[in-house]
Structures are given as C-alpha cells and as structure tokens.
Amino acid sequence: NQISIYGVDGEQNQPISNNTFTTDNLAIDYSGAGNTFISSDVYGIYAFGRIFNDVISQNNFVNSCYDNSKYVYGLYLISNSSKANISSNVFTDLTNSVFIENSTLINFENNHLELTNNYQYLANNHQLFVINSNSLIIKGNTITATHPNNLGGVNDAIRLMNCSTSEINQNSLNGFNIGLIILECSSLNV
C-alpha cells in the first residue's frame, strides 16, 4: 500500500496497536478514484492535524520492497498532530522511520529502529526527524544501523530542527554517521 492508515484532522480515540505495516513492490493507481493525495513515497501511518488520544504501540513497520527511488516512512505526523504516545514499535529498513513536523505533545519511547543488511539506503536519511515541534519526550529508544557498507550522505539516528521544551535521553544510537543532530532548538534536556 502507498498509505496504510491516513488520518486528517479530528481525533483518534482508539489505539493503533499490534499491526504489521509492510511495503511491497506493488503500485496501485488511484488516479481514477478522485484521490487528491499523490506521492511516490510510501507511508505506514500518515496523519495531518490528528489528535491521538490513545497509543500507537506494538506495531511493526517493515520495508520489504527496497526501491531506493522512493522514501518509505513508518509514521508521518504533520500540521498540528498532537498527543501521540508512540511506544514499543519496531521499524525495519525504512528511509525515515518517523517524521514529525509542526506537532506537539509527542512521546516517543521504547521503540526499536533498525537498518539491517537488506537496507538499500538513500543519502540523507534520518530515522527520527522532528522539525518545528515542541513538548517532546524521546526516551529509551534503540536506533541501530548494521548495514555492512558505509552509509552515504548525512545519515543520522535522530535529527531535531527548531524544536523546544523537549527531553531527549536514555536512547541507544549505534552505527550512524551522526547519532544526534540538534539545529536551532531551545529548552532541551539532553
């Protein structure tokens, strides 16, 4: 699927839990269905302005198509998505496991993000990329790259840009060119 779960505005009052989101090489043409969302990228969960009142927990996000011409995201939370408690998920071989932009009250705890020997990397990927967001807790995550080749470009485990009032600690970051990048952030507890 291009997008497994797509949520715009409103509230998510049930957990998103115990699912497996797997990419494959199949491409579905939605152009005749009046679809206004067109992207060559692939998303497990895509949320635009969504409020999460329950957990996103114990899911597996797996990239099995290894098409290095597109970005593959596990979670993509943008435009005032909030209150997401993201915990105990496993992300395997995704270009960007989690992308969060313009969001608040995000807890990202005890997740496992990994790039394995199968990963066909794109330059400039970030396993957890957060931009223009605040009130974040990023804690107790394991982010590992075991790819035998040197990752090209700028590949980092966690990248924060223009974030504030956030706590980042007790994470294990291994095998990346850069573990943690902090750009133009304030009031961080690292």
Disulfide bonds with the S-S distance in Angstrom:
none
